[in-house]
């Protein structure tokens, strides 16, 4: 297996585009296309942040992200954007999921940030989850909804909300413990923390446990397994330093920093997915690295 990293580059409109990098070992990444965008967004804000890439039950790859143009303000977005692809090169079926169109409590949505998706075996659908706020409830918390097609969603429900902003959720299932770990940005000290639940949809009621080892503020964590080992890597956006930080674990709560890794091309909040050798060869050939 190889690895593909989807990310964006910054807060200017021309930087709020999806870029790709690849790795053969999951630690050292090389940007594709000269670190320039690989997808042109035509709907919504025409700017995207926080891309989450994953492989669906149908064998297609999906990207779901924050439909947002930062220069309009941090409370200016109310939609998610989705693409799908069979080959990691041609991305089609661009779809905007606008929370305001749900009406009622969601009509005045001010944030729909950093969406991710996970297959809910019990429901037989995907569960999308993201950080949500409205004009009336301005403290962002984690919400979720289900979908079968990434075009329409069920009425969103709270997943994990606190008195302080809770964003950038990443849910990983711990097979050994049979528990779901929800990692998120812990605003109290700008770290990454987790809570646990026996069910994907919660409740996640544990006291948050901090796990990030970076010496400055981090956000946008994401975890992925290293093929052929029992290791999971957590990457996070060390935004105050303009770089990414990497650490790893075998038990989901005890981490050690990774000293030898390469992500020195200015990525912001993104995600990493395992891809086949065939997929890797295809995208490398297409972008000629």
Buried (B, 14 or more C-beta within 10 A) or exposed (E): BBBBBBBBBBEEBEBBBBBBBBBBEBBBBBBBBEBEBBBEBEEBBBBBBBBBBBBEEEEBBBBBBBBBBBEEEEBEBBBBBBBBBEEBBEBEEBBBBBBBEBEEEBEBBBBBBBBBBBBBEEEEBBBBBBBBBBEEBEBBBBBBBBBEEBEEBBEBEEBBBBEEBBBBBBBBBBEEEEBBBBBBBBBEEBBBBBBBBEEBBBEBEBEBBEBBBBEEBBBBBBBBBBEEEEBBBBBBBBBEEEBBBBBBBEEBEEBEEBEEBBBEBBBBBBBBBBBEEEBBEBBBEBBEE
